Amino acid sequence: MPKKTTMCDRTGAGADPSVQSQVRFTSERWQTASKLIFVHVLLIGLPTIVCYYILALGGTSLRWLHVALVALYLTSAAMSIAESTAAVWRRFAERSPLPPAQPDRLRCLLKQGLGIRGAGLSNSQSLPRCSFIVAAYLPNEQDIILETLDHLLNRVHPLQAGIEVILAYNSPVVLPIEKTLTRLVWKYPNFRPYRVEGSQSKAENINAALDIVTGEITCILDADHHPAPDCFERAGRWIANGYDVVQGRNVIRNRRENLLTRLIAVEFETIYGVSHSAKSLMVDTALFGGSNGYWRTSVLQRVRFNPTMLTEDIDASVRTLLHGYRIVHDRSITVTELAPNHISALWSQRKRWSQGWLEVSLRYQKRFWKSSQLTLGQKLIWTHLLYYRELFPILSVQILPIVFSSWLLMGTVSFTDNAILLLATAITFFSSLYKLAVTAKVGCCHYPKYYFLQYALLVPVYSLLKNMIAVVALYDHLHGKVDWVVTPRAAAPLSPLETAYVLPETAKL
């Protein structure tokens, strides 16, 4: 496995950086366009020609292809309906059992009778010392890191055993803000800035911090993530009840910024509020999403993160499960984060995610099915996560060659011949609407209702964009292009920490 490139773009010396940036942007845009054209010619154009000649020359039926696509669409619809229905229920760590007189008591008893764990988890033990590890690449995140530290140091509920905050960061150059971080230690003895020399990845930063962490429970955070004040209290109940990793729910903090951030906000709700929550409920499995994850520190120190993987979080999740450890998803443990606010940032982020998932899929799928640590239901769910989610954007478009070849041959589309396929397509479409309705139900506490209506109207365009990213990611992965491009972070307003403790030379960053 080749070493990933640096977390930021490197600009050569001797030229105007703005000119170089514009040239690079134009070149990358044309390369991306050529990849999209080439891949879609292969995925749609070539199958259309093949289907046409099968129908025209051989008179062979395409029913076998119809059956395959129907099975694909109905599998997707069934999974969507199952997840959405299950997500109406949720796994959570409540503060205390409800009094018998309360009407919701019956509902809790019903959930417990059905084996739905999480209603009234034991809270008999006091929490041990806990730690935050914040991974940061400071040249990109220096404008937001002080706001995050302010939140962690002043707004998270203090614990009797103490909370430790470790900022594990890397930077190619010495930055003025590092002096500010040193000054913060005088005010907050539980804050530990740790510059990781030679690091080129988030994984290396976290691994280095694991050598000095002192908490029995460790929460991994990105530089823009602000957890709920009671995050350790809720996560600690799961860990006290036998789980090793607790993944929470991510909520978009800059959702009001533009249309894109609103779409991402609803999309995240479908992921963290519905899909992941439902998987945890149905088959007792979950994944660590890179941030807002609460680990038993001893487990995290054994697993650690692989810096050669594009999605080190998914890789760590898989290895954790294969070692027999347990992961739970609790959507009541929230964190707010910043979504990409323009298409180019979203493209870079999602392309890395798609490549990373494919990378993990190719490495671990066989080991999943051979593992004695997983139930059949868990193996099926993870097969869906590792392969199905990556292949569906590519395979689902094969309905187009069928339609196009029929039109080329007869000058029209026969709805009679394609009735079953069209019905399966319609079922898949309505299952998506059902999932969105459930998402609106579980997410109405975080977002206005019109967000979900807006998403419903624009989801075809948004899905098309994500499908294009997926096919480009596949193209780049097959050609060995595995560069890491950092997601840009927008500047944040000055935090109280920055105002109070910043040095004169760092007043403007």
N, C-alpha and C positions, 0 to 999 in steps of 0.2 A: 504494500500500500504506500503510495507516494505521500510525502509530507505535504500538508496543506500549505498554501501560500499565506503570506502575511494577512492580517486582519484588515488591512487598509490598502488602498491603491497607492502605489509608489510612483512618484513623478521624477523623471530623469532630470539631471542637472543641465544647465546651460540653455534653457528655453523658457519662454514665458509660460508659467503654469496654467493661466487661463486659456491660452491658445492650445496647449497640449490637452487640457481637459476637454475642450470643444472638439478637437480632432478625434480624441479617444471616444467621446460620446457618439459622434457621427459614425465612426467606424463600427462601434458595437451595435448601433441601431441597424445598420445595413446587414451586418452579420446575423443579427437576430431575425430580420425579415427574410433573409435567404434560407435560414434554417426552417422557419415556419412554412415557407413555400415548399421546400424540398420534402419535409416530413409529411405535410398534408397531401402532396402528390402521391407519396408512397402509401399513406393510410386511406385515402379516398379515391384518387385518380386511378391508380393501378388496380385496386379491387373492382372498381366500376368497369374497367375494360375487361377484366377476367370474367366477371359476372355476365357481361354483355355477350361475350363469345361463347360462354357456356350455354346461355339461353338461345342464342342465334344459331350456332353451328351444331351443337349437340342435342339441343332440345331437352337437356337435363334440367330437372327441377332444382330449385334452390331451397327446397323445403328444409334440408338439413341445416342450412345457414339460418333460416327462420327459427328453427327450434333452438339453436344455440343462442341466438340473440334474445329470444323469449325467455329462456332460462336465465340469461344474464340480467335482463331487466327485472324479472320477477324476484330474483334473489336480492337485487338491490332494493326493490320495493318492500319485500318481506323484512329485511334488516331495518330499513327506515321506520316501518310501522311498529316493529317490535321495540326498537329503541325509544321511539316517541311515546309509546304506551307505558313502557317501564319507567321513563323519566318523569312521569306524573308523580310517581313515588320518588323518594330520594333517600340516600344514605347520609346521615348527619350525626353530629355529636352535640346534643342539646345540653343546656346547662344543668338541668335537673329534671327528674320525672315529673310529669304533669299531675296535679292533684286529682283524686278520683272524681271530684265534682265537675271538672271541666269537660265540656262536650268532646274535645279532641282526644280524651282519654281512650274512648272506644276505638278511634282510628289507630292510636298507637298500639293497643292490644291486638288489633287485627293485623297490623304490620309485623308485630313480633310473632304472632301465630303463623304467619306465612313464611317465617324465617328471614324476614327483612331486618338485618342487623343495622344498628345505628340509632334506633329509637331508645333513648335513655341509656347511653353507654356509662359504664362505671366511672365515677369521679372521686373514688375514695382515696387516691394517692395524690400527694402534692407533686407538683412538677419539678423535675430536676433542673440543673443549669442548662440553658439553651443558648444556641449560637446562630447568628446570621452570617452567612458568607455571601458577600456581594462581589460578583465578578464584573470587572470594568476594563474597557480599553479607553484610557483617559483622553487621548486626543479627540476622540469622537464623543465622549460623554462627560467632559469636564463642565459643561454648562448645566447639567442636570444632577450631577452626583451629590452636590451639597443639599439639594432639596430632598433627595432620598435619604441621606444620612440624618437630616433634621427629623424626618418622619420616623425612622427607626429608633433614634435616640430619645425622642421626646413624646412620641404618640403611641407606641406599642406598650401594652400593659406591662409594668415591671413585675418580675417574679422574685419570690423570696430567695431562691437559689441564685438569681442573677441572670442577666442577658448579656451576651458578648456580641459585638459587631465587628467583623473582620472585613475590611475592604481589600480584596486581592486584585491588584491591577497591574497592567503592563503599559509601557509607553516607550517609543523609540527615542524620545528626547526628554530632558528634564523640563517640567512645566511649573510655572509659578504657583499653580493651585496646590502642588505638593507641600509647599510651605504652610498653606492654610490647613491642610490635613494634619500636619505636625502640631499646629497650634490647637487643633480640636482635642488632641489627646490630653492637654492640660485641663480642659473643661470636663472631658468625659473619659475617665480612666478605663471604662469598658470598651472603648473604641480602639481598634488596632489597624492602622493602615499598613499594608504589606505590599511593597513593590516586588514583583516577581521578575527577576532579571532573566533575560533570554526567552521569555514566554512569547508565543505567537498565537495563542488561542485561549478561549474561555476555559477549556478543559485543563490546561496547564496551570492557569491561575487557581482554579478550585483545588486541584491536586496538591499544589503547594500549600494552600491554606489548611488542608486536612492534616498537615504535619504539625500545626500549632493550635488547632481548635481545641477548646476545653469543654464545650457543652456536650451533654449526653444526647440531645436532640439538635440537629443542624438543619436550618432552612437555607436553601439555595435561592438566591435572588439575582436578577439582572439589575443593571444600574438604574433603570427607570421604574422599577416595581415598588409599589407601596402596599404592604400587607395590612389587613384589618388589625385593629388593636388587640383583639382576642385570638389571634391566629395560633399561638402556641398552646393556649388553653384548649382549643378545639382539637388541634392535631394531637396533642398529648394524650387525649382520651383514647384515640385510636391506637396509638403506640402502646398505651397501658393495657389495651385489650388484644395484643398479640400481633398487630401489624408492624411492618418495618419501614414503610414509606407511605406518606399521606400526600396526595396531590389535591390542590385546591382549584378554585375557579378564577379565571382571568377576566377582568372587566376593563374595557377601554376607557381611559381617563380623558383623552382628547377627542372624544366622539363628536363634539360639536364643531370641530375645526373645519371639516368639509364633507362632501358626499362620500368620499372614499373611506374616511374614518368611521362614518356611520354604518356603511356596509360591512366593514371589518368587525365593528362592534356586534352586529347581529350574527355574523358568521361565527364569531367566538362564542356567542351564546349557544348556537347550535352544537358547537364542539364541546365546550366545557359544561354547559348547563344541561345538555340533553344526551349527546352521544357517549361521552366518557362516563357521565353519571350513570347512564343506563347499563353500560357494560359492567361497571362495578357492581351494580345491583343484580344483574342477571346471572353472571358467572363468577363473581368475586375476583375480578382482575381489573387492573388499571395500568396506566403508564405515567412516568415522570415526564412532564412537559417542558423541562428546562429551567423553570422558575416556579416559585410558590410551591415547592416540594419540601416536605418535612421528613427527614431521614433519621432513623436510629443511627447515631454517629458511628458506632462500631461496624454497622453494615456498610455504610458509605465508605469508610476507610478500607474495607475489604474490596468493594466493587471498584471504586474510583472511576475516573473518566478517561476514555481513549482519545487523545488529541489528534489521531489520524482520521477520525470519523467526522463527516460533515454534520451529522446530527448526533452528537455525543450523548444527548439526553435519551434518545430512543435506544441507542446501543446499550447504555447503562440500564435502562428499564428491562430490556430483554435478558441481559446477563443476570440481573437481580432475580427475575422470575425463574430462570434456569437453575439458579443456585438454591431455589426453594424458599426464597423470601416472599413476603406478601405485600402487595400494593393496593391501596384503597383510594377511591376518588370521593371527595366530599365537597359538594358545590357550595356549602355554607361557609367555607374558608376562602374568603375573597382576597384578591390583590388587584390593584389598578395598575395599568401600564399604558405606554404610549404606542399607538398604532402608526405604521408608515402613513405619511400624509401626502404622498404623491406616487404615481404609477411606477416610476423607476425604482424607488425604494422597495415597493411591494414586490416588483418583479424579481429583484435580487434576493429578497428574503424567501419568497415561495419557491424559487428555483433551487435554492440551497436545501430547503425542506424536502422537495420532491426527490432530489438526488440523494439526500441523506436517507430517506425512507427506502429508496431502491437499494442503496448500499447495504442497509441493515437486512432487508429482505433476502438478498442474495447470500448473505453470510449465515443467517440463522434459521431459515425456514425448516430445513431438514432436521436441525437439532431440536426445534420445537416439537415436531411430531415424534421424535424418538425419546423425548424427555419424560421421565416418570414423575416429575414434580408438578405437572399440569394435568388438569382434567380434560375430558374430551371437549366440553363446552369452551374451555379456555383456549384449547388448540384451534377450534373453529373460529373463535373471535379473533385470535391473533393472525390466523391465515387471512381473514378478511382485512385486517389492518395492514398486514405486510405486503400482500399481493393484490388483493381485489381493489383496494383504494387507488393503487398505482395503475392497474391495468384498465379499470373502468373508463377513464377519459379516452383511452385509445380504442378499446373494443366497442364502446357504445356508439361511436360515429359510424360503425359499419352498417347501420341502417341506411345511410346515405348511398353507398354503392348499390344496394338493392333497389332503392327508389330510382336512382339515376339510370341504372342499366335497364330497368323496366320502361322508363320514359324513352330512352334511346331506341329501344326495340319496337315499341308499340305507339310512341308518340303521346302516351298518356300513362297514368299510374292506376293500376287496377287495385282498388281498395278491397275487392273480394279476395284476391290472391294473398293480400297482405293483411287480412283482417285480424288474425291472431297477433301478428307482430305489432300492428297499430294499437290493438287493445292492451297489449303488455306495455307499450310506450305510454299510453294514457294512464294506466295503473301506476306506473313509475312516477309520472308527473303529479298525479293526485296524492301519492304517498309523500312527495316532497312538500306539497301544500299542507298536508296533515302535520308533518314534522315542524313546519314553520309555525303552524297554529299552536303546537305544544311549546315551541320555543318562545312565542309571544306570551304564553301563560306563565312560564317559569322565569322569563326575563323582564316582565313588566315592572318589577321592583327596581330595575336598574336603568331602563330606557323608556322613553315615551312610546306610545303605541304606534305613532305614525312612522317610526323607524322600521317596524316590521312590515307595514304596508309598502313603504318605499323599497325595502329589500325584495318583497314579493314581485314588484313591478320590474325591478332591475336585475333580478337574479339570473335571467338568461344571459344577459350581457356579461355579468360578473363571472358566471360559470364558464362562459366562453373564454374570458381572459385567463382564468385559472387553468383551463384545459390547454390553452396555448403555452402557458408556462410549463405545464407538465410535459408536453411533447418536446419542447426545447431542452428541458432538463434531461430527458431520456437521450436526446441526440448528443448533448454534451457529455453525459456519463459514458455513453458507448465510445466516445472519442477521447476519453481520459481527461477531460477538462473538469477539474474538481476544485477550482479556485474558491476561496472564501472571500466574499465581499461583505464588509460590515454594513449593517443597516444604519443609515444616518439618524442622528438624534437631534431634534429641534431644541433650540435654547428655551430654557424655562425662566419664569420670573425669579428675581432674587429671593432667596429664602432667608428666614431669620438668622440662620447660621452664617450665611455669606455676609449679611449686613453687619453682624456683631463681631465676627472673628477674622474676616478677610484682611490680608495685608494690603497696604496701599498699592503695591505693584500688581495686585491681582483683582483690583476693583473692576476692571474690564477684561474679560477673558475672550 
